[in-house]
Amino acid sequence: MLALFALEAFNALGAALAIGLTGLGAAIGMGIGLGKAVDAIGRQPEANNKIRTTLIFGFAFCETIAIYGLLISILLLTV
């Protein structure tokens, strides 16, 4: 009985770490990317569209990593 409770607790802890760390990593990556993009647009306003397009693709990849973390946490909780 105690072993089953410990297994469920470790699954919940693993799920929390998975979603927490991937969310933190994605947020840090987005913050750094946005800061660099704003700096680049400030230095070269004529490259605004190209920088914005690249930034949106970067944000999409960061969000994909966060969604993978959510998927892993859901899989850990259903085991």
PDB file as gemmi writes it, atoms N, CA and C in Angstrom:
CRYST1    1.000    1.000    1.000  90.00  90.00  90.00 P 1                      
ATOM      1  N   MET A   1       0.815  -1.193   0.000  1.00  0.00           N  
ATOM      2  CA  MET A   1       0.000   0.000   0.000  1.00  0.00           C  
ATOM      3  C   MET A   1       0.859   1.258   0.000  1.00  0.00           C  
ATOM      4  N   LEU A   2       1.890   1.252   0.860  1.00  0.00           N  
ATOM      5  CA  LEU A   2       2.767   2.411   0.954  1.00  0.00           C  
ATOM      6  C   LEU A   2       3.591   2.575  -0.321  1.00  0.00           C  
ATOM      7  N   ALA A   3       3.982   1.446  -0.927  1.00  0.00           N  
ATOM      8  CA  ALA A   3       4.765   1.524  -2.159  1.00  0.00           C  
ATOM      9  C   ALA A   3       3.932   2.112  -3.295  1.00  0.00           C  
ATOM     10  N   LEU A   4       2.668   1.764  -3.350  1.00  0.00           N  
ATOM     11  CA  LEU A   4       1.788   2.314  -4.380  1.00  0.00           C  
ATOM     12  C   LEU A   4       1.600   3.821  -4.184  1.00  0.00           C  
ATOM     13  N   PHE A   5       1.455   4.235  -2.940  1.00  0.00           N  
ATOM     14  CA  PHE A   5       1.329   5.667  -2.653  1.00  0.00           C  
ATOM     15  C   PHE A   5       2.606   6.414  -3.029  1.00  0.00           C  
ATOM     16  N   ALA A   6       3.767   5.821  -2.745  1.00  0.00           N  
ATOM     17  CA  ALA A   6       5.041   6.455  -3.088  1.00  0.00           C  
ATOM     18  C   ALA A   6       5.194   6.546  -4.604  1.00  0.00           C  
ATOM     19  N   LEU A   7       4.767   5.522  -5.326  1.00  0.00           N  
ATOM     20  CA  LEU A   7       4.849   5.548  -6.785  1.00  0.00           C  
ATOM     21  C   LEU A   7       3.970   6.651  -7.357  1.00  0.00           C  
ATOM     22  N   GLU A   8       2.774   6.802  -6.833  1.00  0.00           N  
ATOM     23  CA  GLU A   8       1.889   7.879  -7.293  1.00  0.00           C  
ATOM     24  C   GLU A   8       2.464   9.249  -6.955  1.00  0.00           C  
ATOM     25  N   ALA A   9       3.094   9.352  -5.797  1.00  0.00           N  
ATOM     26  CA  ALA A   9       3.696  10.630  -5.405  1.00  0.00           C  
ATOM     27  C   ALA A   9       4.866  10.980  -6.319  1.00  0.00           C  
ATOM     28  N   PHE A  10       5.684  10.004  -6.653  1.00  0.00           N  
ATOM     29  CA  PHE A  10       6.812  10.261  -7.545  1.00  0.00           C  
ATOM     30  C   PHE A  10       6.342  10.574  -8.961  1.00  0.00           C  
ATOM     31  N   ASN A  11       5.260   9.947  -9.406  1.00  0.00           N  
ATOM     32  CA  ASN A  11       4.689  10.287 -10.712  1.00  0.00           C  
ATOM     33  C   ASN A  11       4.201  11.730 -10.737  1.00  0.00           C  
ATOM     34  N   ALA A  12       3.545  12.142  -9.671  1.00  0.00           N  
ATOM     35  CA  ALA A  12       3.070  13.529  -9.597  1.00  0.00           C  
ATOM     36  C   ALA A  12       4.243  14.502  -9.538  1.00  0.00           C  
ATOM     37  N   LEU A  13       5.280  14.151  -8.804  1.00  0.00           N  
ATOM     38  CA  LEU A  13       6.466  15.003  -8.722  1.00  0.00           C  
ATOM     39  C   LEU A  13       7.162  15.100 -10.080  1.00  0.00           C  
ATOM     40  N   GLY A  14       7.267  13.982 -10.775  1.00  0.00           N  
ATOM     41  CA  GLY A  14       7.871  13.997 -12.109  1.00  0.00           C  
ATOM     42  C   GLY A  14       7.060  14.821 -13.094  1.00  0.00           C  
ATOM     43  N   ALA A  15       5.754  14.726 -13.006  1.00  0.00           N  
ATOM     44  CA  ALA A  15       4.893  15.517 -13.889  1.00  0.00           C  
ATOM     45  C   ALA A  15       5.031  17.003 -13.588  1.00  0.00           C  
ATOM     46  N   ALA A  16       5.080  17.342 -12.305  1.00  0.00           N  
ATOM     47  CA  ALA A  16       5.239  18.746 -11.928  1.00  0.00           C  
ATOM     48  C   ALA A  16       6.580  19.290 -12.398  1.00  0.00           C  
ATOM     49  N   LEU A  17       7.626  18.515 -12.254  1.00  0.00           N  
ATOM     50  CA  LEU A  17       8.941  18.956 -12.725  1.00  0.00           C  
ATOM     51  C   LEU A  17       8.978  19.083 -14.241  1.00  0.00           C  
ATOM     52  N   ALA A  18       8.338  18.154 -14.936  1.00  0.00           N  
ATOM     53  CA  ALA A  18       8.342  18.198 -16.400  1.00  0.00           C  
ATOM     54  C   ALA A  18       7.670  19.460 -16.913  1.00  0.00           C  
ATOM     55  N   ILE A  19       6.498  19.766 -16.411  1.00  0.00           N  
ATOM     56  CA  ILE A  19       5.785  20.947 -16.909  1.00  0.00           C  
ATOM     57  C   ILE A  19       6.421  22.219 -16.390  1.00  0.00           C  
ATOM     58  N   GLY A  20       6.916  22.200 -15.171  1.00  0.00           N  
ATOM     59  CA  GLY A  20       7.535  23.396 -14.606  1.00  0.00           C  
ATOM     60  C   GLY A  20       8.823  23.778 -15.315  1.00  0.00           C  
ATOM     61  N   LEU A  21       9.700  22.814 -15.525  1.00  0.00           N  
ATOM     62  CA  LEU A  21      10.980  23.121 -16.156  1.00  0.00           C  
ATOM     63  C   LEU A  21      10.843  23.447 -17.635  1.00  0.00           C  
ATOM     64  N   THR A  22       9.951  22.764 -18.329  1.00  0.00           N  
ATOM     65  CA  THR A  22       9.783  23.113 -19.743  1.00  0.00           C  
ATOM     66  C   THR A  22       9.107  24.466 -19.895  1.00  0.00           C  
ATOM     67  N   GLY A  23       8.166  24.777 -19.019  1.00  0.00           N  
ATOM     68  CA  GLY A  23       7.548  26.102 -19.058  1.00  0.00           C  
ATOM     69  C   GLY A  23       8.545  27.198 -18.736  1.00  0.00           C  
ATOM     70  N   LEU A  24       9.393  26.957 -17.755  1.00  0.00           N  
ATOM     71  CA  LEU A  24      10.422  27.928 -17.399  1.00  0.00           C  
ATOM     72  C   LEU A  24      11.420  28.113 -18.541  1.00  0.00           C  
ATOM     73  N   GLY A  25      11.834  27.015 -19.141  1.00  0.00           N  
ATOM     74  CA  GLY A  25      12.772  27.102 -20.259  1.00  0.00           C  
ATOM     75  C   GLY A  25      12.187  27.838 -21.455  1.00  0.00           C  
ATOM     76  N   ALA A  26      10.933  27.562 -21.755  1.00  0.00           N  
ATOM     77  CA  ALA A  26      10.280  28.246 -22.874  1.00  0.00           C  
ATOM     78  C   ALA A  26      10.120  29.735 -22.589  1.00  0.00           C  
ATOM     79  N   ALA A  27       9.769  30.078 -21.354  1.00  0.00           N  
ATOM     80  CA  ALA A  27       9.599  31.486 -21.001  1.00  0.00           C  
ATOM     81  C   ALA A  27      10.927  32.238 -21.062  1.00  0.00           C  
ATOM     82  N   ILE A  28      11.988  31.623 -20.587  1.00  0.00           N  
ATOM     83  CA  ILE A  28      13.304  32.263 -20.659  1.00  0.00           C  
ATOM     84  C   ILE A  28      13.727  32.438 -22.112  1.00  0.00           C  
ATOM     85  N   GLY A  29      13.526  31.411 -22.915  1.00  0.00           N  
ATOM     86  CA  GLY A  29      13.885  31.501 -24.331  1.00  0.00           C  
ATOM     87  C   GLY A  29      13.105  32.585 -25.055  1.00  0.00           C  
ATOM     88  N   MET A  30      11.821  32.690 -24.762  1.00  0.00           N  
ATOM     89  CA  MET A  30      11.006  33.735 -25.390  1.00  0.00           C  
ATOM     90  C   MET A  30      11.425  35.122 -24.940  1.00  0.00           C  
ATOM     91  N   GLY A  31      11.733  35.260 -23.672  1.00  0.00           N  
ATOM     92  CA  GLY A  31      12.160  36.560 -23.160  1.00  0.00           C  
ATOM     93  C   GLY A  31      13.462  37.023 -23.785  1.00  0.00           C  
ATOM     94  N   ILE A  32      14.415  36.126 -23.881  1.00  0.00           N  
ATOM     95  CA  ILE A  32      15.693  36.472 -24.511  1.00  0.00           C  
ATOM     96  C   ILE A  32      15.485  36.792 -25.986  1.00  0.00           C  
ATOM     97  N   GLY A  33      14.702  35.973 -26.668  1.00  0.00           N  
ATOM     98  CA  GLY A  33      14.448  36.204 -28.094  1.00  0.00           C  
ATOM     99  C   GLY A  33      13.746  37.520 -28.354  1.00  0.00           C  
ATOM    100  N   LEU A  34      12.757  37.843 -27.531  1.00  0.00           N  
ATOM    101  CA  LEU A  34      12.028  39.099 -27.707  1.00  0.00           C  
ATOM    102  C   LEU A  34      12.934  40.293 -27.434  1.00  0.00           C  
ATOM    103  N   GLY A  35      13.764  40.194 -26.414  1.00  0.00           N  
ATOM    104  CA  GLY A  35      14.692  41.282 -26.118  1.00  0.00           C  
ATOM    105  C   GLY A  35      15.663  41.532 -27.257  1.00  0.00           C  
ATOM    106  N   LYS A  36      16.201  40.461 -27.817  1.00  0.00           N  
ATOM    107  CA  LYS A  36      17.129  40.600 -28.946  1.00  0.00           C  
ATOM    108  C   LYS A  36      16.419  41.135 -30.186  1.00  0.00           C  
ATOM    109  N   ALA A  37      15.180  40.715 -30.402  1.00  0.00           N  
ATOM    110  CA  ALA A  37      14.436  41.197 -31.571  1.00  0.00           C  
ATOM    111  C   ALA A  37      14.137  42.688 -31.459  1.00  0.00           C  
ATOM    112  N   VAL A  38      13.750  43.136 -30.276  1.00  0.00           N  
ATOM    113  CA  VAL A  38      13.482  44.558 -30.083  1.00  0.00           C  
ATOM    114  C   VAL A  38      14.757  45.365 -30.274  1.00  0.00           C  
ATOM    115  N   ASP A  39      15.866  44.845 -29.769  1.00  0.00           N  
ATOM    116  CA  ASP A  39      17.155  45.512 -29.961  1.00  0.00           C  
ATOM    117  C   ASP A  39      17.517  45.576 -31.443  1.00  0.00           C  
ATOM    118  N   ALA A  40      17.306  44.475 -32.151  1.00  0.00           N  
ATOM    119  CA  ALA A  40      17.635  44.448 -33.583  1.00  0.00           C  
ATOM    120  C   ALA A  40      16.746  45.388 -34.387  1.00  0.00           C  
ATOM    121  N   ILE A  41      15.457  45.451 -34.062  1.00  0.00           N  
ATOM    122  CA  ILE A  41      14.556  46.366 -34.772  1.00  0.00           C  
ATOM    123  C   ILE A  41      14.939  47.815 -34.469  1.00  0.00           C  
ATOM    124  N   GLY A  42      15.372  48.080 -33.240  1.00  0.00           N  
ATOM    125  CA  GLY A  42      15.816  49.426 -32.900  1.00  0.00           C  
ATOM    126  C   GLY A  42      17.057  49.834 -33.671  1.00  0.00           C  
ATOM    127  N   ARG A  43      17.929  48.867 -33.942  1.00  0.00           N  
ATOM    128  CA  ARG A  43      19.161  49.180 -34.681  1.00  0.00           C  
ATOM    129  C   ARG A  43      18.922  49.254 -36.191  1.00  0.00           C  
ATOM    130  N   GLN A  44      18.051  48.387 -36.706  1.00  0.00           N  
ATOM    131  CA  GLN A  44      17.782  48.352 -38.149  1.00  0.00           C  
ATOM    132  C   GLN A  44      16.275  48.301 -38.389  1.00  0.00           C  
ATOM    133  N   PRO A  45      15.619  49.439 -38.352  1.00  0.00           N  
ATOM    134  CA  PRO A  45      14.154  49.434 -38.528  1.00  0.00           C  
ATOM    135  C   PRO A  45      13.713  48.943 -39.901  1.00  0.00           C  
ATOM    136  N   GLU A  46      14.564  49.034 -40.897  1.00  0.00           N  
ATOM    137  CA  GLU A  46      14.172  48.583 -42.235  1.00  0.00           C  
ATOM    138  C   GLU A  46      14.066  47.065 -42.328  1.00  0.00           C  
ATOM    139  N   ALA A  47      14.646  46.348 -41.377  1.00  0.00           N  
ATOM    140  CA  ALA A  47      14.571  44.884 -41.374  1.00  0.00           C  
ATOM    141  C   ALA A  47      13.453  44.387 -40.459  1.00  0.00           C  
ATOM    142  N   ASN A  48      12.487  45.227 -40.182  1.00  0.00           N  
ATOM    143  CA  ASN A  48      11.415  44.923 -39.243  1.00  0.00           C  
ATOM    144  C   ASN A  48      10.655  43.647 -39.615  1.00  0.00           C  
ATOM    145  N   ASN A  49      10.236  43.522 -40.853  1.00  0.00           N  
ATOM    146  CA  ASN A  49       9.418  42.366 -41.258  1.00  0.00           C  
ATOM    147  C   ASN A  49      10.200  41.063 -41.173  1.00  0.00           C  
ATOM    148  N   LYS A  50      11.450  41.089 -41.592  1.00  0.00           N  
ATOM    149  CA  LYS A  50      12.266  39.868 -41.558  1.00  0.00           C  
ATOM    150  C   LYS A  50      12.531  39.432 -40.116  1.00  0.00           C  
ATOM    151  N   ILE A  51      12.817  40.387 -39.252  1.00  0.00           N  
ATOM    152  CA  ILE A  51      13.079  40.061 -37.849  1.00  0.00           C  
ATOM    153  C   ILE A  51      11.814  39.531 -37.180  1.00  0.00           C  
ATOM    154  N   ARG A  52      10.677  40.161 -37.464  1.00  0.00           N  
ATOM    155  CA  ARG A  52       9.418  39.735 -36.854  1.00  0.00           C  
ATOM    156  C   ARG A  52       9.053  38.317 -37.285  1.00  0.00           C  
ATOM    157  N   THR A  53       9.256  38.008 -38.565  1.00  0.00           N  
ATOM    158  CA  THR A  53       8.942  36.661 -39.064  1.00  0.00           C  
ATOM    159  C   THR A  53       9.811  35.610 -38.376  1.00  0.00           C  
ATOM    160  N   THR A  54      11.096  35.902 -38.253  1.00  0.00           N  
ATOM    161  CA  THR A  54      12.003  34.971 -37.587  1.00  0.00           C  
ATOM    162  C   THR A  54      11.632  34.817 -36.114  1.00  0.00           C  
ATOM    163  N   LEU A  55      11.235  35.908 -35.482  1.00  0.00           N  
ATOM    164  CA  LEU A  55      10.836  35.867 -34.079  1.00  0.00           C  
ATOM    165  C   LEU A  55       9.596  34.999 -33.876  1.00  0.00           C  
ATOM    166  N   ILE A  56       8.643  35.104 -34.772  1.00  0.00           N  
ATOM    167  CA  ILE A  56       7.419  34.302 -34.652  1.00  0.00           C  
ATOM    168  C   ILE A  56       7.733  32.815 -34.806  1.00  0.00           C  
ATOM    169  N   PHE A  57       8.632  32.473 -35.736  1.00  0.00           N  
ATOM    170  CA  PHE A  57       9.031  31.068 -35.865  1.00  0.00           C  
ATOM    171  C   PHE A  57       9.749  30.583 -34.603  1.00  0.00           C  
ATOM    172  N   GLY A  58      10.581  31.411 -34.045  1.00  0.00           N  
ATOM    173  CA  GLY A  58      11.263  31.045 -32.802  1.00  0.00           C  
ATOM    174  C   GLY A  58      10.300  30.830 -31.661  1.00  0.00           C  
ATOM    175  N   PHE A  59       9.290  31.717 -31.554  1.00  0.00           N  
ATOM    176  CA  PHE A  59       8.274  31.547 -30.520  1.00  0.00           C  
ATOM    177  C   PHE A  59       7.491  30.257 -30.709  1.00  0.00           C  
ATOM    178  N   ALA A  60       7.237  29.903 -31.954  1.00  0.00           N  
ATOM    179  CA  ALA A  60       6.511  28.652 -32.229  1.00  0.00           C  
ATOM    180  C   ALA A  60       7.315  27.453 -31.743  1.00  0.00           C  
ATOM    181  N   PHE A  61       8.625  27.476 -31.957  1.00  0.00           N  
ATOM    182  CA  PHE A  61       9.458  26.368 -31.486  1.00  0.00           C  
ATOM    183  C   PHE A  61       9.515  26.326 -29.960  1.00  0.00           C  
ATOM    184  N   CYS A  62       9.580  27.484 -29.319  1.00  0.00           N  
ATOM    185  CA  CYS A  62       9.575  27.518 -27.850  1.00  0.00           C  
ATOM    186  C   CYS A  62       8.263  26.971 -27.298  1.00  0.00           C  
ATOM    187  N   GLU A  63       7.163  27.331 -27.905  1.00  0.00           N  
ATOM    188  CA  GLU A  63       5.861  26.833 -27.461  1.00  0.00           C  
ATOM    189  C   GLU A  63       5.737  25.329 -27.698  1.00  0.00           C  
ATOM    190  N   THR A  64       6.338  24.842 -28.774  1.00  0.00           N  
ATOM    191  CA  THR A  64       6.308  23.407 -29.038  1.00  0.00           C  
ATOM    192  C   THR A  64       7.001  22.639 -27.926  1.00  0.00           C  
ATOM    193  N   ILE A  65       8.132  23.152 -27.462  1.00  0.00           N  
ATOM    194  CA  ILE A  65       8.835  22.502 -26.358  1.00  0.00           C  
ATOM    195  C   ILE A  65       7.965  22.509 -25.098  1.00  0.00           C  
ATOM    196  N   ALA A  66       7.282  23.605 -24.831  1.00  0.00           N  
ATOM    197  CA  ALA A  66       6.403  23.672 -23.655  1.00  0.00           C  
ATOM    198  C   ALA A  66       5.249  22.676 -23.780  1.00  0.00           C  
ATOM    199  N   ILE A  67       4.721  22.521 -24.978  1.00  0.00           N  
ATOM    200  CA  ILE A  67       3.628  21.559 -25.191  1.00  0.00           C  
ATOM    201  C   ILE A  67       4.131  20.133 -25.010  1.00  0.00           C  
ATOM    202  N   TYR A  68       5.370  19.851 -25.439  1.00  0.00           N  
ATOM    203  CA  TYR A  68       5.941  18.525 -25.197  1.00  0.00           C  
ATOM    204  C   TYR A  68       6.060  18.252 -23.700  1.00  0.00           C  
ATOM    205  N   GLY A  69       6.449  19.253 -22.932  1.00  0.00           N  
ATOM    206  CA  GLY A  69       6.509  19.086 -21.477  1.00  0.00           C  
ATOM    207  C   GLY A  69       5.142  18.793 -20.882  1.00  0.00           C  
ATOM    208  N   LEU A  70       4.123  19.470 -21.386  1.00  0.00           N  
ATOM    209  CA  LEU A  70       2.762  19.195 -20.935  1.00  0.00           C  
ATOM    210  C   LEU A  70       2.344  17.776 -21.290  1.00  0.00           C  
ATOM    211  N   LEU A  71       2.684  17.340 -22.481  1.00  0.00           N  
ATOM    212  CA  LEU A  71       2.355  15.979 -22.902  1.00  0.00           C  
ATOM    213  C   LEU A  71       3.048  14.942 -22.022  1.00  0.00           C  
ATOM    214  N   ILE A  72       4.314  15.166 -21.719  1.00  0.00           N  
ATOM    215  CA  ILE A  72       5.044  14.239 -20.850  1.00  0.00           C  
ATOM    216  C   ILE A  72       4.414  14.202 -19.462  1.00  0.00           C  
ATOM    217  N   SER A  73       4.025  15.353 -18.933  1.00  0.00           N  
ATOM    218  CA  SER A  73       3.412  15.362 -17.606  1.00  0.00           C  
ATOM    219  C   SER A  73       2.068  14.626 -17.604  1.00  0.00           C  
ATOM    220  N   ILE A  74       1.307  14.785 -18.662  1.00  0.00           N  
ATOM    221  CA  ILE A  74       0.030  14.051 -18.755  1.00  0.00           C  
ATOM    222  C   ILE A  74       0.283  12.559 -18.832  1.00  0.00           C  
ATOM    223  N   LEU A  75       1.292  12.154 -19.613  1.00  0.00           N  
ATOM    224  CA  LEU A  75       1.619  10.731 -19.704  1.00  0.00           C  
ATOM    225  C   LEU A  75       2.097  10.176 -18.374  1.00  0.00           C  
ATOM    226  N   LEU A  76       2.858  10.956 -17.617  1.00  0.00           N  
ATOM    227  CA  LEU A  76       3.307  10.483 -16.312  1.00  0.00           C  
ATOM    228  C   LEU A  76       2.155  10.325 -15.331  1.00  0.00           C  
ATOM    229  N   LEU A  77       1.178  11.205 -15.431  1.00  0.00           N  
ATOM    230  CA  LEU A  77       0.049  11.116 -14.500  1.00  0.00           C  
ATOM    231  C   LEU A  77      -0.916   9.988 -14.844  1.00  0.00           C  
ATOM    232  N   THR A  78      -0.909   9.517 -16.082  1.00  0.00           N  
ATOM    233  CA  THR A  78      -1.833   8.443 -16.460  1.00  0.00           C  
ATOM    234  C   THR A  78      -1.222   7.070 -16.298  1.00  0.00           C  
ATOM    235  N   VAL A  79       0.025   6.984 -15.919  1.00  0.00           N  
ATOM    236  CA  VAL A  79       0.674   5.669 -15.743  1.00  0.00           C  
ATOM    237  C   VAL A  79       0.266   5.058 -14.439  1.00  0.00           C  
TER     238      VAL A  79                                                      
END                                                                             
